């Protein structure tokens, strides 16, 4: 009830202040940022009280208060807050890389690689197969030939198989889960993200070759451009990680501000040098963590986690503002089979991969941590729309609809898997003493990772 009262006051305050936005010297985005932090956190606490992951509440807040709901957050404010999403993706990528230790990669890498290969491969084939007959239902593809349907089905599948490191790490942070399922899921998600970016680049180039774009962007991305975007990301990321390690060794001051600077400079470098941001910062986090003294690496991680708290809440809320429920009604005939086929592919592929890796007990639970989608998937959908101005819009709308459904289901599935595996400490359950849901302690937001799985044995 207290959270509902807080939301009522927030909405009342926005009603009083928002009319000043027209003469507020462009401060509308700042008002929207403050509102999203408070409102999304409040809805997240309500979700936690209902036994749901807080991230579901953050997403729901974005849907309700964004353009698809009561439009407290206007489209112009959402666009103005886009840099916050970019900062969040940079922080997520760096923290994800910092969670990979070379010893663990060497020990668990083969098993994770086999699970990921089977899961991505089977899911990709199934989605591409089901998209061939479904694409014709979109108006812009009504007259498309077999080659066009094949090219766009493969392109769609290369995006639809993506997972969400942001959701995975947020749920692990919230639940403080530690164990084999948590570790395997995180490893598969991180590795799959790199593979999907590679696959998407290849299939976008293939689509451009088979079906040249008719819009302004007809030049496409050459082979060397793709090689540099990915290979350069590894080189630049390794160099950035080395510089961070040197700073931690010889300076190690003002880590809170230094953590923010890493994300901002990293994102700017990626844009300037035309390399893949996510891969570059993931490599930077991995290198800095593995060449630094463990205590120094932990200090930087904790500083970055503290700076990321409000950024992550806004990131998920902004992802929710991209969901316009009324626009999805006519796509249900496409959304439902795609979501179901994707879930079946993940379930089947994970079980086969786990048996192949010699860890059959992982399959029945790990697949539930791979359902969620967010962040990077939306970015890839935008790239498709930019490459194909005519048909890309329909594909992007379908991407967003499918991702929206998986965004909400994924955290619930993952938490359920962690509960079944017994990897969630009792104190992390919503509403129990010491949890933020009862208001007794400092909020435990998605950026905090004090007990991530790598600190425990498998």
C-alpha positions in Angstrom: 0.0 0.0 0.0 2.9 2.4 0.8 4.4 1.9 -2.6 1.0 2.7 -4.2 0.7 5.9 -2.2 4.2 6.9 -3.3 3.3 6.3 -6.9 0.1 8.4 -6.5 2.2 11.3 -5.1 4.7 10.9 -7.9 2.0 11.0 -10.5 0.4 14.0 -8.8 3.7 15.8 -8.8 4.2 15.1 -12.5 0.8 16.5 -13.3 1.7 19.7 -11.5 5.3 20.1 -12.8 5.0 18.7 -16.4 3.1 21.6 -17.9 6.2 23.7 -17.1 8.2 21.5 -19.5 7.3 23.7 -22.5 9.1 26.6 -20.9 11.5 24.6 -18.8 14.6 25.2 -20.9 14.8 21.6 -22.1 14.7 20.1 -18.6 11.9 17.6 -19.5 14.4 14.8 -19.8 15.8 15.5 -16.3 12.2 15.4 -14.8 11.6 12.1 -16.7 14.8 10.6 -15.4 13.9 11.4 -11.8 10.4 10.1 -12.2 11.5 6.9 -13.8 14.1 6.1 -11.1 11.5 6.5 -8.3 8.4 5.1 -10.0 10.2 2.1 -11.5 11.8 1.2 -8.2 8.5 1.5 -6.5 6.8 -0.8 -9.0 9.7 -3.2 -8.7 9.2 -3.4 -5.0 5.5 -4.2 -5.6 6.5 -6.9 -8.0 8.9 -8.3 -5.4 6.1 -8.4 -2.8 4.1 -10.5 -5.3 7.0 -13.0 -5.6 8.1 -11.7 -9.0 11.6 -10.5 -10.0 11.9 -6.8 -9.6 13.0 -6.4 -13.2 9.4 -7.3 -14.2 8.2 -4.4 -12.2 10.7 -2.0 -13.8 9.6 -3.2 -17.3 5.9 -2.9 -16.3 6.5 0.7 -15.1 7.9 1.6 -18.5 4.9 0.2 -20.2 2.4 1.9 -17.9 4.0 5.3 -17.8 5.5 5.4 -21.3 3.9 6.1 -24.7 2.1 2.8 -24.7 0.3 3.6 -21.4 -0.6 6.9 -19.8 2.3 8.8 -21.4 3.8 10.3 -18.3 7.1 9.7 -20.1 6.7 11.2 -23.6 8.4 10.0 -26.7 10.6 13.1 -26.8 11.7 12.4 -23.2 12.4 8.8 -24.1 14.6 9.8 -27.0 16.4 12.3 -24.8 17.2 9.5 -22.3 18.7 7.3 -25.0 22.3 8.0 -23.7 21.3 6.4 -20.3 20.5 3.2 -22.2 23.9 3.4 -23.9 25.6 3.9 -20.6 23.8 1.0 -19.1 24.8 -1.3 -22.0 28.4 -0.2 -21.5 28.3 -1.0 -17.8 26.5 -4.3 -18.3 29.1 -5.4 -20.9 32.1 -4.4 -18.7 30.7 -6.1 -15.6 29.8 -9.2 -17.6 33.4 -9.4 -18.8 34.7 -8.9 -15.3 32.7 -11.9 -14.1 34.8 -14.2 -16.4 37.9 -15.6 -14.8 40.5 -17.4 -17.0 40.5 -20.4 -14.7 36.8 -20.8 -14.9 36.7 -20.3 -18.7 39.4 -23.0 -19.1 37.6 -25.4 -16.8 33.9 -24.8 -17.8 34.4 -23.4 -21.3 34.0 -26.7 -23.3 30.8 -27.6 -21.5 29.3 -24.1 -21.9 30.4 -24.0 -25.6 28.6 -27.3 -26.3 25.4 -26.3 -24.6 25.4 -22.9 -26.3 26.2 -24.4 -29.8 23.3 -26.9 -29.6 20.9 -24.4 -28.1 21.6 -21.6 -30.6 21.8 -24.0 -33.6 18.6 -25.8 -33.0 16.7 -22.6 -32.0 17.9 -20.8 -35.1 16.9 -23.6 -37.5 13.4 -23.9 -35.9 12.7 -20.1 -36.0 13.9 -19.7 -39.5 11.7 -22.6 -40.6 8.6 -21.2 -38.9 9.3 -17.7 -40.3 9.1 -18.8 -43.9 5.3 -19.3 -44.0 4.6 -16.6 -41.4 6.4 -13.7 -43.1 3.9 -13.7 -45.9 1.3 -12.4 -43.4 3.1 -9.1 -43.1 1.8 -6.6 -45.7 5.3 -5.6 -46.9 6.1 -9.3 -47.7 2.8 -10.3 -49.3 4.4 -10.4 -52.8 7.8 -11.5 -51.7 9.5 -14.4 -53.6 11.1 -17.5 -52.1 14.6 -16.0 -52.0 13.4 -12.9 -50.2 11.5 -14.9 -47.7 14.5 -17.1 -47.0 16.9 -14.1 -46.6 14.6 -12.3 -44.2 13.7 -15.5 -42.3 17.4 -16.1 -41.7 18.0 -12.5 -40.7 15.0 -12.6 -38.3 16.2 -15.9 -36.7 19.7 -14.5 -36.2 18.2 -11.8 -34.0 15.5 -13.9 -32.3 18.0 -16.3 -30.8 19.6 -13.6 -28.7 19.5 -13.7 -24.9 19.9 -11.0 -22.3 23.0 -10.5 -20.2 21.3 -7.6 -18.5 18.3 -9.6 -17.4 20.5 -12.6 -16.3 22.8 -10.5 -14.2 19.9 -8.5 -12.7 18.1 -11.7 -11.6 21.4 -13.1 -10.2 22.0 -9.9 -8.3 18.5 -9.7 -6.9 18.4 -13.3 -5.8 22.1 -13.6 -4.9 21.9 -17.1 -6.4 25.1 -19.1 -6.5 25.6 -22.6 -8.0 25.9 -24.7 -11.1 22.7 -23.5 -12.8 23.5 -19.8 -12.2 27.1 -20.2 -13.4 26.3 -22.2 -16.5 23.4 -19.9 -17.5 25.6 -16.8 -17.1 28.4 -18.4 -19.1 26.1 -19.4 -22.0 24.4 -16.0 -22.1 27.7 -14.1 -22.3 29.2 -16.4 -24.9 26.0 -16.5 -26.9 25.9 -12.7 -27.1 29.2 -12.6 -28.9 28.2 -15.4 -31.3 24.9 -13.8 -32.1 26.5 -10.5 -32.9 28.9 -12.3 -35.3 26.0 -14.3 -36.8 23.8 -11.2 -37.2 26.6 -9.4 -39.1 27.0 -12.3 -41.4 23.3 -12.8 -42.1 22.8 -9.0 -42.6 25.5 -9.1 -45.2 23.9 -12.2 -46.8 20.5 -10.5 -46.9 22.0 -7.4 -48.5 23.6 -9.6 -51.2 20.4 -11.6 -51.9 18.0 -8.7 -51.5 19.8 -5.3 -52.0 18.2 -2.5 -50.0 16.1 0.0 -51.9 16.6 2.8 -49.5 19.4 5.2 -49.0 21.7 2.7 -47.3 22.5 0.6 -50.4 26.2 0.3 -49.9 26.0 -2.3 -47.2 28.8 -3.3 -44.9 31.8 -4.9 -46.6 33.5 -8.0 -45.4 36.5 -6.0 -44.1 34.1 -3.7 -42.3 32.6 -6.7 -40.4 36.0 -8.1 -39.6 37.2 -4.8 -38.2 34.0 -4.2 -36.2 34.5 -7.5 -34.4 38.3 -8.0 -34.5 38.9 -4.4 -33.7 36.6 -4.6 -30.8 38.8 -7.4 -29.3 42.0 -5.3 -29.9 40.6 -2.0 -28.6 38.9 -3.8 -25.7 42.2 -5.6 -24.7 44.1 -2.3 -24.8 41.4 -0.5 -22.7 41.5 -3.3 -20.2 45.2 -3.1 -19.9 45.0 0.7 -19.3 42.4 0.1 -16.6 44.7 -2.5 -14.9 47.6 0.0 -14.9 45.3 2.7 -13.3 44.3 0.2 -10.6 47.9 -0.7 -9.9 49.5 2.8 -9.8 46.6 5.2 -9.0 43.5 3.5 -7.6 41.8 6.7 -6.6 38.2 8.0 -7.1 37.1 4.6 -8.3 33.4 5.6 -8.3 34.0 8.3 -11.0 36.6 6.3 -12.8 34.0 3.5 -13.2 31.6 5.8 -14.9 34.4 7.2 -17.1 35.3 3.7 -18.3 31.8 3.2 -19.5 31.5 6.6 -21.2 35.0 6.6 -22.7 34.5 2.9 -23.9 31.2 3.7 -25.6 32.7 6.8 -27.2 35.8 4.9 -28.4 33.6 2.2 -29.9 31.6 4.8 -31.8 34.6 6.7 -33.0 36.6 3.6 -34.1 33.5 1.8 -35.5 33.9 -1.4 -33.4 31.2 -3.4 -31.6 30.5 -1.7 -28.2 29.3 -4.8 -26.3 32.2 -7.0 -27.4 34.8 -4.3 -26.8 33.8 -3.6 -23.3 33.3 -7.2 -22.5 36.9 -7.9 -23.5 38.0 -4.8 -21.5 36.3 -6.1 -18.4 37.8 -9.6 -18.9 41.3 -8.3 -19.4 41.3 -5.9 -16.5 39.9 -8.4 -14.1 42.3 -11.1 -15.0 45.6 -9.1 -15.1 44.8 -7.0 -12.0 45.4 -7.9 -8.4 42.1 -9.6 -7.3 41.5 -7.0 -4.5 41.9 -4.1 -7.0 39.6 -5.7 -9.5 36.9 -6.3 -6.8 37.2 -2.7 -5.7 36.5 -1.4 -9.2 33.6 -3.8 -9.7 32.0 -2.6 -6.5 32.5 1.0 -7.5 31.0 0.4 -10.9 28.0 -1.5 -9.3 27.2 1.4 -7.1 27.3 3.9 -10.0 25.2 1.6 -12.1 22.3 1.2 -9.6 19.9 4.0 -10.9 21.2 3.6 -14.4 20.0 0.0 -14.6 16.6 0.8 -13.2 16.1 3.4 -15.8 17.5 1.1 -18.5 14.8 -1.5 -17.9 12.1 1.1 -17.5 13.1 2.6 -20.8 13.0 -0.8 -22.4 9.4 -1.0 -21.2 8.6 2.3 -22.8 9.4 0.8 -26.2 6.5 -1.7 -25.7 3.2 -0.4 -27.1 0.6 -3.1 -26.3 -2.1 -1.7 -28.6 0.2 -2.1 -31.6 0.7 -5.8 -30.9 -2.9 -7.0 -31.2 -2.8 -7.6 -35.0 0.5 -9.5 -34.6 -0.6 -12.1 -32.2 -1.0 -14.7 -34.9 2.8 -14.2 -35.6 4.0 -13.5 -32.0 2.6 -16.6 -30.4 4.1 -19.3 -32.7 7.5 -17.5 -32.8 7.6 -17.3 -29.0 6.5 -20.9 -28.5 8.9 -22.3 -31.2 11.8 -20.3 -29.6 11.1 -21.7 -26.2 10.9 -25.2 -27.5 14.2 -24.7 -29.4 15.9 -23.5 -26.3 14.5 -26.3 -24.2 15.4 -29.0 -26.7 18.8 -27.5 -27.7 19.9 -27.1 -24.0 19.0 -30.6 -23.1 20.9 -32.0 -26.1 23.9 -29.7 -25.4 24.0 -30.7 -21.7 24.1 -34.4 -22.7 26.8 -33.7 -25.2 28.8 -31.8 -22.6 28.3 -34.6 -20.1 26.2 -32.6 -17.6 22.7 -33.8 -18.3 21.4 -32.5 -15.0 22.0 -28.9 -16.2 19.6 -29.0 -19.2 16.2 -29.2 -17.5 16.9 -25.9 -15.5 19.4 -23.9 -17.5 17.1 -23.5 -20.4 14.7 -21.4 -18.3 17.5 -18.8 -17.8 17.8 -18.4 -21.6 14.3 -17.2 -22.4 14.8 -13.5 -21.6 15.6 -11.0 -24.3 16.4 -7.2 -24.1 18.8 -4.5 -24.9 21.1 -5.7 -27.7 18.2 -7.4 -29.5 16.3 -4.1 -29.7 19.5 -2.5 -31.1 19.8 -5.2 -33.8 16.2 -4.7 -34.7 16.8 -1.0 -35.3 19.8 -1.9 -37.6 17.5 -4.1 -39.7 15.0 -1.2 -40.0 17.7 1.2 -41.0 19.1 -1.2 -43.6 15.7 -1.9 -45.1 13.5 1.2 -44.8 10.5 -0.4 -46.6 10.3 -3.9 -45.0 12.6 -3.3 -42.1 9.9 -1.4 -40.2 7.5 -4.4 -40.2 10.3 -6.7 -39.1 11.5 -4.4 -36.4 7.9 -4.1 -35.0 7.7 -7.9 -34.9 11.1 -8.1 -33.3 10.0 -5.7 -30.5 6.8 -7.6 -30.0 8.5 -10.9 -29.5 11.3 -9.4 -27.4 8.6 -7.7 -25.2 6.9 -11.0 -24.4 10.2 -12.7 -23.6 11.3 -9.8 -21.5 8.4 -10.3 -19.1 8.5 -14.2 -19.1 12.3 -14.6 -18.9 13.0 -13.2 -15.4 10.1 -15.3 -14.0 11.3 -18.5 -15.6 14.9 -17.9 -14.5 13.9 -17.2 -10.9 11.8 -20.4 -10.9 14.8 -22.4 -12.2 17.1 -21.0 -9.4 14.5 -21.8 -6.8 14.2 -25.4 -8.0 17.9 -25.8 -8.0 18.1 -24.5 -4.4 20.6 -21.8 -5.3 18.8 -18.8 -3.9 19.8 -18.0 -0.3 16.8 -17.7 2.1 17.5 -14.1 2.8 17.0 -13.1 -0.9 13.4 -14.1 -0.9 11.0 -11.2 -1.4 9.5 -9.8 1.8 11.7 -11.7 4.2 13.6 -9.7 6.9 16.6 -7.9 5.5 15.1 -7.7 2.0 14.4 -4.3 0.4 10.8 -5.3 -0.1 10.0 -4.6 3.5 11.6 -1.2 3.3 14.0 -2.0 6.2 17.3 -1.8 4.2 18.9 0.0 1.4 17.4 -0.9 -2.0 19.0 -3.9 -3.7 19.0 -2.7 -7.3 20.1 -4.6 -10.3 23.5 -3.1 -10.4 24.7 -4.7 -7.1 26.6 -7.9 -7.4 28.2 -8.6 -4.0 27.6 -12.4 -4.2 27.8 -13.3 -7.8 28.1 -17.0 -8.6 31.8 -17.0 -9.5 32.7 -16.6 -5.8 31.3 -20.1 -5.1 32.3 -23.5 -6.2 30.1 -25.3 -8.9 
